[in-house]
Amino acid sequence: METTPRRGRFALKLLAGCVATAAALGLAEVSVRLLAGPPAVLGKLGFEKVDGTPVRDFVEGVKQGLIVPLQVDPPPPRQRAMFKPGLSFYITYTDNDVLGRSWLDEEGRCLNRINSAGIRDREELVAAKPAGQKRIVCVGDSFTFGWGINEEQNWVRMLEDALRADGDDVRTVNCGAAGTVCVDEYVHGLIHRFERFDPDAVVLTLCLNDLIGSDGLLVLGPPVDTGSKLLDRILSAAGSGPLALSPQRDWVGELMAMPQNYPDGTPNPRFGPDKPYDAMWATGVPQKSLRKAKAWCEQRQIPFVVVMWPFLQGLGPGRRYPFQKIHNLVASDMAQAGIPFLDLTDALSPLRHEDLWVTPADTHPNPIAQKAVTPLIADFVRSQTGW
């Protein structure tokens, strides 16, 4: 006899629960829209002089003489600047009290020392090479420089340690980001500037922003937009943000086909001074430049190898790396050119990309990424040099 009243009470409780849940979600949605603001990205970078004076940006660095024009004859493909020879400075990051990055000091900083030759390496390497010593000149951009990490934690220095452990007197020379940010600039630097280090081998590293238009060190898809700011936040936190590029699209094909300017004349933001349209793979310039480097090395009877980094995006269990097509194109071209080639993607793909970044706001490879690839690079160099 009490079945109907009980059912009625249950229905009322269920209705009340639904109303309360809807009200709570509605309040949360309003709070996110009105109060939360855009999601904060931890670990934003800056610069600081060794005396603690902050340097706001590149322009301020030029004004203070910390960054100077690159002057070399013949001139490089594009006018470039470099860190002032003899300079020491900090790259700084916010929020290290939260992030706890062990490769940064207590103030969230990374020290960089530039020697008198304008590279981030030891001053002793500027002197003539001692008898019996072998030198590997490493050219590339910030992935070679070791942006945001200590010198000893970078693959360049760890490659030296690995080869010296074999009993040879080997020195690696870090010529990364010394007024060079594109493949044709790396090769120009090798031939006209870095030859002073008398290399016994040359390692040239590529990153994908050398080859395809990008958003810096990433390619971003459309932001999550469900119509609900609260749901957008939840989905982004679950890994469905603009880094998770749709597998249904040919991202490499689209990026390679992009114009330098839109039909109305507006510049395409995926190109710029640090990723110029005329240096991209689709123009054929990197291919010609790498063959030029090979010929220069062959004239001196020294091994020349190319190592390619992936974007640290779409990596980790259950994820799809969206840029393998450009890796395959480079591998095929290097095979045609007879240039030994190493792709680092397989070494990094099992690792979550979030765990490989210097900070969430700076997606350069951190020491975890550097340590993961160094054994492969060392074995590759051994196989090509016989050391």
Buried (B, 14 or more C-beta within 10 A) or exposed (E): EEEEEEEEEEEEEEEEEEEEEEEEEEEBBEEBEEEEEEEEEBBBBBBBBEEEEEBEEEEEBBEBEBBBEBEBEEEBBBEBBBBBBEBEBBBBBBBBEEBEBEBBBEEBBBBBBBBEBBBBBBEEBBEEBEEEBBBBBBBBBBBBBBBBBBBEBBBBBBBBEBBBEEEEEBBBBBBBBBBBBBBBBBBBBBBBBBBBBBBBBBBBBBBBBBBBBBBBBBBBBEEBEEEBBBBBBEBBEEBEBBBBBEEEEEBBEEBBEBEBEEEEEEEEEBBBEBBBBEBBBBBEBBBEBBBBBBEBBEEEEBBBBBBBBBBBBBBBEEBEBBBBBBBEBBBEBBEEBEBBBBBBBEBBBEBBBEEBBBBBBBBBBBBBBBEBBBEBBBEBBEEBBEB
